């Protein structure tokens, strides 16, 4: 089981690079957004933009909520297994005390109790593995849900912005250098959080 950083890293690994490309007619003018570039007194900007996926996920309230959910499940699973292991340790200590003091009437009865404790240990180990697998699958489902939500809302966001290309910039991205005028991270975070909080109505998604 990993801590909160594992969940963030898991989400970062899934929500990657090119989220979508929307094509417009060749004669449509490029949108203006953010800073402008002066060229012969004209403001020019290419119809492309990028955002920092790590910054987005750290500030997107829906991503935070998912992270808190999986963290709580991790803590509950850990507490469950830990408590069962403590109970088993107590039973093992009691068994050893009885064995040393001849409390068992027969050797067969002592072996029977020992077998029971060994089976219980195996059951706890199996439970631990199952809980870990369940958490991995749940984390994967959350990653997919988050990815789909971001993609959905970026399409909605782009209906007004009309970018031809939006990409993410992170450690695995091919974007090695980009001017801040094309950085729409803050704008996208604000857009996503308004929809997650219910301040803006739309047709679906989170």
N, C-alpha and C positions, 0 to 999 in steps of 0.2 A: 504494500500500500504506500502511496506517495503522498506528499503534502500538497499544499495549494499551488506551488510552483509547477508540480507535475501536470496539474489540470490545465494551467495556462499554457504550458509548453505543448500539451496534447492538442489544445485548440489551435495554437499557432501552426502546428504541423499540418492540420487539416484545412484551415482557412487560408489557402495559399494563392499566390501569384495572380494569374489572369482570371478575374471573376466573370467578365463577359465582354463581348465586343458588339456594339450596336452600329449598324450601317445607316447612313443617311445619304441623301442625294448629293451628287458631286457639286451642285451649285448652292448648297445651303451654307450660309456664312458661319464662321467659327464663333463659338460663344465667348463672351468675356467673363472672366472670373478671377478673383484674387488680384494680385499685382498686375500691372500692365508693362509692356516692353515698348519703349519709344523707338520708332524707326521712321525717320523722315516725318516726324510730328504725328504719325499714326500709331494707335494702340493696337498691337497685334498679339494674338495668342493662338496657339495650335489647339484644335478640339480634342485634347488629350488631358488626362489627369491621373494622379496616383494618390494613394493613402498609405500610411504606416499601419500595417495590420496589428502589430503588437500594441501600439498606442490605442488603436481603435478598440481592441478587445479588453484592454485595461480600463477603458472609460465607458464602454457600452454597458448599460445597466442590465440588459438581458444576459450578456455574457457573465457578468458578475453574479447574477442570480443563479445561473446554471452552475457556476463554480462553487457557490455556497451550498447548493443542493448536493453535489457529488462529494464535497468535503464533509458534510454532515453524515452522509451515508458511509463514508470511509471511517469516520470516528465511531459511529454506531457499530459497524462491523468489527472494528478493532476492539471496542469495549466488550462486545459479546464474546469474542474468542478469548480475550484476556480473562474474563470472569470464569469461563468454563475451564481454562487452564489452571486457574487458582483453585477451583473446586477439586479438580483432579489431583493437584499436588497435595491438597489436604487429605484426600482419600488415600493417596499413596503413602503419606506419612503415617496415617492410622494403620494401614496394612502392615507396614514395616514394624511398627510398635507391637502389633498383635503377634506377628510372626516371631519376633525376638523374645516375646514373653510367653510363648506357647498358648496363645488364646484360641487357636484353631484346634478343634477336636481331632481332626485327621489331616494328613498331608494332602489328601484329595481335595478337602475343603479349602485349604490354603491355595492350591493350584487353581481351583475354580475362581477364587476371588482375584488372583493374579491375572488370569485370562480375561476376566471382566474389565479390569483396569486397563489392560493392553488394548482391548477392543474400544474402550472409551477414548483412549488416546488417539487411536486411528480415526475414530469418528470426528474428533475435534480437528485433526489435521485435514480430513476431507472437507469439513465445514469451512475451514480457513481457505482452502483452495477454491471452493465453490464461491465463497464471498468475494474473493479476489477476482475470479473470472466474471462474476456478475457485475462487479464494479467496472472492469475493463469494457464489458459490453455496454453498460449504461453510459460510460464516458464516450464511447464511440457513437452511440445514438445522439447524445447531446452535441457532439462535434458536428454531426450531420445536420441536426436541427439548426444549430447556429449558422453553419455554412449556408443552408438553404434560406434562412431568414435574411442574412446579409445580402445574398444574391437577389432575392425578391425585392428588398427595399432599395437596393442600388438601381434596379431597373425602374422602380417608381421615381426615385430621386432623379434619374437621368432623363425622365420625360420632359422636365423643364430645362435641365442643364444642357442636354443635347451633345454630350461628349461622344466622340466616335470610339474612344478607347479609354478604359479605366483599368489600372493595374494596381497591385499591391506591392509594397516595398518592404522586404524583410531579409533575413539572413540568407534565404534560398532564392531570392528574387534576382533576375538578370539586370535589374535596374541598379547600376553602379553609381550613377550621378544624375540628379534631376534638380531643376531649378525650383525653388520654393513657390514660385508663382503657380505651379501646377499641383501643389499639395492641397488636397481637399479633405484631409483627415478630420480637422475640427468641424468642418461643415457637415460631413457624413455622420460623425458621432452625434452632433446636435440633432440631425434629422432622425437618426435611429432612436435616440432616447425620447424624442417627442412622441414617436409612435409606440414605443414600449410603455410609456407612461399614460398613453391614451389621450394625449392632448391634441392629437391630430387623427382624424378618422381616415381609414382607407378600406380597400376591398378585401383585405386578408393579410395573412402573415402575422408576425409578432412585432 
